[in-house]
Amino acid sequence: MPIYEYQCEACNHQLEALQKMSAEPLLRCPACDKDRLKKLISAAAFKLKGSGWYETDFKNKASSSTSSSQAESTAAESTPSAASSQGVE
């Protein structure tokens, strides 16, 4: 279940609530007891850990594909460009 952040528009009290995605948003502020809570937009704060995630499993494969693309760009630089093959330099 995601954690949602709320802020009261009356007293600026902030709180977090663990809610289902299908749950109705909270309205009543626990600090001032007014129906002025507003859901805030915030960045997700989690990190994928353990084996089986992109960071650990594909790190070596990405570096090998980068080196092959570097080799391709070096080969492209050593071949004459289309302009020089037409006699324009």
C-alpha positions as CSV (number, residue, x, y, z in Angstrom):
1,M,0.0,0.0,0.0
2,P,1.3,3.5,-0.8
3,I,2.0,6.2,1.7
4,Y,0.2,9.4,0.9
5,E,1.2,12.9,2.3
6,Y,-1.4,15.4,3.3
7,Q,-1.3,19.0,4.4
8,C,-4.0,20.9,6.2
9,E,-4.9,24.2,4.4
10,A,-6.2,25.7,7.7
11,C,-3.3,25.0,10.1
12,N,-0.5,23.7,7.7
13,H,-0.2,20.5,9.7
14,Q,1.4,17.7,7.6
15,L,0.9,14.0,8.0
16,E,1.4,10.7,6.2
17,A,-1.2,8.0,5.8
18,L,-0.9,4.4,4.7
19,Q,-3.9,3.9,2.4
20,K,-5.1,1.6,-0.3
21,M,-5.0,3.2,-3.8
22,S,-8.8,2.7,-4.0
23,A,-9.4,4.4,-0.6
24,E,-11.1,7.8,-0.5
25,P,-8.7,10.7,0.4
26,L,-8.6,11.9,4.0
27,L,-10.5,15.1,4.7
28,R,-10.4,15.9,8.4
29,C,-7.2,17.3,10.0
30,P,-6.2,15.5,13.2
31,A,-4.6,18.7,14.6
32,C,-7.3,21.3,14.1
33,D,-10.3,19.0,13.4
34,K,-11.3,20.8,10.2
35,D,-12.1,19.3,6.8
36,R,-9.3,21.1,5.0
37,L,-6.7,18.3,4.2
38,K,-5.2,18.3,0.8
39,K,-3.3,15.4,-0.8
40,L,0.3,16.4,-1.7
41,I,2.2,15.2,-4.7
42,S,5.6,13.7,-3.7
43,A,8.3,11.6,-5.1
44,A,8.4,7.9,-4.3
45,A,11.0,7.2,-1.6
46,F,12.1,3.6,-2.1
47,K,15.1,1.7,-3.4
48,L,15.0,-1.7,-4.9
49,K,17.5,-3.9,-3.0
50,G,18.6,-7.5,-3.3
51,S,19.4,-9.7,-6.2
52,G,17.3,-9.7,-9.3
53,W,16.9,-6.0,-9.8
54,Y,18.2,-4.0,-12.8
55,E,20.9,-2.3,-10.8
56,T,22.7,-5.5,-10.0
57,D,21.8,-7.9,-12.8
58,F,22.3,-5.8,-15.9
59,K,25.2,-3.5,-14.8
60,N,27.9,-5.6,-16.5
61,K,25.8,-6.1,-19.6
62,A,25.2,-2.4,-20.0
63,S,28.9,-1.6,-19.8
64,S,29.7,-4.2,-22.5
65,S,27.1,-2.8,-24.8
66,T,28.5,0.7,-24.2
67,S,32.0,-0.5,-25.2
68,S,30.6,-2.1,-28.3
69,S,28.9,1.2,-29.2
70,Q,32.1,3.1,-28.6
71,A,33.9,0.7,-31.0
72,E,31.2,1.3,-33.6
73,S,31.6,5.1,-33.3
74,T,35.4,4.7,-33.6
75,A,34.9,2.6,-36.7
76,A,32.5,5.2,-38.2
77,E,35.0,8.0,-37.5
78,S,37.8,6.1,-39.4
79,T,35.6,5.6,-42.5
80,P,35.2,8.5,-44.9
81,S,32.0,10.4,-44.6
82,A,29.4,10.8,-47.3
83,A,30.5,14.4,-48.0
84,S,34.2,13.4,-48.5
85,S,33.2,10.5,-50.8
86,Q,31.5,12.9,-53.0
87,G,34.6,15.1,-53.2
88,V,33.4,17.8,-50.8
89,E,35.6,18.5,-47.8
